[in-house]
Amino acid sequence: MVPALASLDHTLDAKKAKQGEPVTAKLQKEVKVSEQDLPKNTVLEGHVDQVQTSEHRSDSTVVVTFDKAKLKSGTELPIKATVMQIAEPVNMMQQPTGEAVGAMPAGGGGGMPSGEAPRGGGASSSGTAAPSEAAPQPMEPSPESSGSQQAQRNGVPGVMLESDIHQTASATFTSKGRNVHLPDGTQMEVALAVIPAGTRIQ
């Protein structure tokens, strides 16, 4: 699987989302996956698998799966996608407050919170990343992504990400005591693989 950067095309909110509705995101940079070039702005197409709204301050959950990549030519490719990390939209990260609550830290770690990234098929991580006090930077893909077996990342305030490359679903978003809310433009680091013709994903 190859790390790629994408941004959510529209707001995803547990209060409004419905099972089966489409979810799309656009690649922010060109990426080559299994000898297939996916240009910038390639659309990752998916759908909402499950929604649990927050009732009386209960927890909420939204499960999404991205399973197609649509090229500018209209060609659609079946994909396996796992959301490894999320961050606030760039325009929200660049607020003049000087603080970036939940933003991805800068530095050579490829955007992964320090100490959080599993190494090449190692044990899964646990817990959530501490808010970064560094100046916000656009997310960069992490070289560890393709080897991660499980990820738990928190780059959007109030939203927790759970994902596993061995599962069909791309991501499970949860919020405690409120409805999951991911604004339009939310950045995502996605581990991508193009599924060869005739292959079935369990």
N, C-alpha and C positions, 0 to 999 in steps of 0.2 A: 504494500500500500504506500502511496506517495502523499506527503503533506501538501495541502493547498490552502489558499486563503479565499474566503467567500464572504459576502455580506447579504444579510436577509433583505428580501425585496419589500417586505411589508411587516407591519406589527403583528406579533403573535401574542395573543392574550387569552388566558384560560377562560375568562368570562364570556368571550365572544367566539372562540374557536369551536369548531364542530368536527366530530370524527369523520374522516374521509375527505375533508376539504383540502385543496391544494396548498402546498407551501413551496416557495421558490427562493433561490439565492443565486447570486452571480459571482463567478470567479473574479478575483481582483488582479490576478496575474496569470500569465500563461503557464501551463504545467503539462508535462509529458507523463502519461500514465500508460504503462504496458504498450509502449511504442505508438501510442495514440496521442497526438497533440490536442490539448484542450485550450483554445485561445482565451485571452482575457474576455470577460463578459459572457462566457459560456454559462448557460442557465442550468443550475442543478434543480431538477424537478422532484418533488416529493409530496407527501400528504401527512395529515394528522392521523395517527393511529389510535390515540386514546386521549381523552380529556377528563380531568376531574377538577371541578370548580371548587373554590373555597366557600364553604357555607359556615356562617357564624364563626369566622376566624379559623376555620380548619385549614389544613394544608391543601395545596392544589398541585396538579401534575398535568403536563402535556408531553406526549410521546410523539416524535416525528420520525419519518423515514424518507431519505432522499434515495431514489432508485434509478433515476435517469439523468443523463447529461445531454442537453439539447444544444447543438452547434448552430452557428449563425445560418448555415445552409439549410437548417431544418432537420438535419440528421439527428436521431436520438440513439444514444448508446446506453445499454444497461450498466449500472454501476453499483458498487458496494461503497457506502460512505459512512464514516463514523466521525461525529463531531468530537474533537479532542479538547477544545478550549473555546471559550467565548469571551468577548470584550465589548464594551459599550461602543456605539457608533463613534467614528472619528470626530464628528462635529460636537458630540457631547463630551468627549475626552479632552477637547481643547477649550474648555471653559476657562475664563480668566481668574479663577479662584486660586490656581497654582497647585491644587491638590487633585489627585486622581483616585477617587474611591473605587476600588475594585479594578482599576486599569492594569493592563499587563505591564510588568516592569521592563525597563530598558536594559540593554546589556547583551552579552554574548550568549545568553541561555536560549536564544531563539524564541523568546516570548514566554517560555514556561516559567511558572513561579519557582523560585529557588527551593531545591529539595523536594519538589513535587513530582518530577518527571521520572517514571519507571524507566529503567535501562533495558534495552534489547531483550524483551520477553521476560523480564524479571517480575518480582511480586507487584501486585497492584497497589496503587496509592490509596491512602485513606485520609478523610478529613477534607477541609477546604483551604484554599490558599488565603493567606493573610492579605488584607488590603495593602496595596503598594503605596509608598510615600514618595516614590520617584516621579519625575515628570512623565506624563503619558506619552507613549510612543505607539505608532501603528503596529499591529501584531505582525510578527514574522513567523513563518512556519518552523516548527521544531524538527530537527533531524531524528529525534527519538520517537516521533509519532508513529511511524510504521511498525515499531517494535512494541508499542504499548499494548498491554492486554486489557487494561481497564483504566479509565480516567475519571477523576472527580475534580472539576475545575469551577471556580466561582469568579467570573470576571465581570458580571453584571450585578449590581447591588440587589440583594433580595432574591436572586435566582441561583439555584444550584444545578449544575450539570452532572449527569451520570451517563457513562457510555461504555460500551464494550465491543471491540472489533469482532468478537465471536457471535454477536447477536445481530439479527436482521435489522432491528431498529437503529436509526442513526444517533438518536439522543433522547434522553428523558430529562425534562426540565421540571424542577419542583420549587415551590415557594412555601415557606412556613407562615401560616396565619394570614395568607393573602393569595390573590390570584397571580399566577405566573404572568409576567409582562416583559416581553422582549421587543424593544422599539425597532422600527424600520431602520435598516442600516447596521444592525447588530453584527459585529465581526465574528467570524467563526474560523477556527483552524480545523480543517477536515482531512481525515485520512481517506484517500480515494483509491479505488481499484476499478478498472473496467472489466466487466464480466465477459469472458469469452462466449461466443455463440454456443448454445446447447448446454451450458452449465447452469445448474440450479443451486440457488443459495438456500441452505436449510434454516 
